Amino acid sequence: MKIVVIGGTGLIGSKVVTILRESGHDVLAASPRNGINTITGEGVKDALAGTQVVVDLANSPSFEDKAVLEFFETSSRNLLPAETAAGVKHHVALSIVGIERTPENGYFRAKVAQEKLIERSGIPYTIVRSTQFLEFLGGIADSAMDGGKVRVSPGLFQPIASDDVAAIVADVALASPKNGIIDIGGPERGPFNEIVARYLKAVGDPREVVRDPDARYFGGLVDDQSLVPLGDARLGRIGFDEWFKRSRAKA
């Protein structure tokens, strides 16, 4: 089966491509690097010829509100009609758990817009909404710096390892379209501030993490229902300790 992975050279995309190729499928890792650009439309039509499944893992290079919205809308409006013309049977997209519950977050609003375009496209689809990746804990701590301290909400948090995300996305790509949403998350759930503090301690970072209910997460307030699955969800297998062990071994 031919599968095109948009953003196939990124953190998740490269892992998904490897898994699907090892399963014996014809997989194209599509990115601007190899002449396939969903923003300009370059190479998209040719790439989709004979394709049964498209996995959209493209991500905006900018997190500025207007830029990220424009990225996901433009990319989807170039990609989805081309998929229809090519007769693609399943569109899989990676999104984020809870995006409709934190409307102050511009990135989340952009993902909502992307999801709506997918739902209206007429292409059979599955949207995989993931919790935040464990790999981004360091960046989250950096973004939460305020007055020399890391201020993080105590709202519940359930980060997932990128290896688990890739495994689930690849599995979904080979399954029948759900025409709906699947939530996925890590196997461990706890207060956001405690998980960030655990990470900083593990890497030997001396910065103090302050529990702050008013702390913003990329512009949005966070509570116990903002960033975690509220119903049924597929959970990854890699907890924090195992993930950290693996990440240190690769360093």
Buried (B, 14 or more C-beta within 10 A) or exposed (E): BBBBBBBBBBBBBBBBBBBBBEBEBEBBBBBBEEEBBBBEBBBBBEBBEEBBBBBBBBBBEEBEBEEBBBBBBBBBBBBBBBBBEBEBBBBBBBBBBBBEBBEEBBBBBBBBBBBEBBBEBEBBBBBBBBBBBBBEBBEBBEBBEEEEEBBBBBBBBBBBBBBBBBBBBBBBBBEEBBEEBBBBBBBBBBBBBBBBBBBBEBEEBEBEBBBBEEBBBBBBBBBBEBBBBEEEBBBBEBBBEEBBEBBEEEE
